[in-house]
């Protein structure tokens, strides 16, 4: 197993980070069961880290799903389908208006995505809400519970030979007039939809900054985000780069370190081998080109963590009353593994983003000793 590492970003230039894009404020509230997710105090985590406070944005139950991903998938589906049908974005975009457009012109469409779990389930949910079929490509080795959760949304799940990059290629190959790809990563010639995914995540981040602006929580000195292909990480830095946090920290697994490797090289690289961390949502081999510049210039520090670091963070979050999945716990894992190198101290107020709840119940019980 590779050794965890910490890299101070020589290319950080937070002033150059893009302004945060936003999803139309009418759209997400039009989805069934929409509600703001909580910012939870994590005093045991704060004590362990030796900091003044830790607040956890808990995305373990967003719109009835165990992840924030529906925010990006839903807004990107709206924008992509409307564009595919040659329709203008409405003055007040809603799920109902998208349903009407699909019923009138697009009932023969199929939504397609590649996923390590949560994004694909979110795209499958959107297909279900729109009365459309969905095809979701997953890497070989994806755990049964994540596959069954996607099938539970009514989608056709296809397991590809290889990892996430191979699943992406398989999904892209299906794109045609009837198959609409909703991807959260980008490649040459395919950037609009993943850009709208990033914009969709802004709803979650604005919920945090609204709480700060209202004086209900402290302005953080440190914000930490999981990276993956970089879409979520780009959304985070677009929201926080111009705010006074002294440090933005990006985290990824030691076996899926495409962003830290690319940052160290100063250009996008595809890492070799198989990405097989238990942090499945972060098992990515190539950064997203649409997210790259903002991640490359927006983060002060990049760190990598082991699977054992993630398990440790999951247990600590459980002690704080928060049920975090493996990818969801990665941010705290990065802080725990590198607290000294990050210079965390008693005057720090931290925001951690738990992006995922329990998506592999068997593994969660083994790690925690309970299903939460």
Secondary structure as UniProt FT lines:
FT   STRAND          6..8
FT   TURN            10..11
FT   HELIX           14..16
FT   TURN            25..27
FT   HELIX           28..30
FT   TURN            32..33
FT   STRAND          39..41
FT   HELIX           43..49
FT   STRAND          53..58
FT   TURN            63..64
FT   HELIX           69..84
FT   TURN            85..86
FT   TURN            91..92
FT   HELIX           95..105
FT   TURN            107..108
FT   STRAND          110..115
FT   HELIX           118..130
FT   STRAND          133..139
FT   TURN            140..141
FT   HELIX           144..151
FT   TURN            152..154
FT   STRAND          156..160
FT   HELIX           164..173
FT   STRAND          179..181
FT   TURN            188..189
FT   HELIX           192..213
FT   TURN            214..215
FT   STRAND          222..226
FT   TURN            228..229
FT   HELIX           231..240
FT   TURN            241..242
FT   STRAND          247..253
FT   TURN            254..255
FT   HELIX           258..265
FT   HELIX           280..282
FT   HELIX           289..298
FT   STRAND          301..305
FT   HELIX           307..319
FT   TURN            320..321
FT   TURN            326..329
FT   HELIX           330..342
FT   TURN            346..347
FT   STRAND          349..354
FT   HELIX           361..368
//
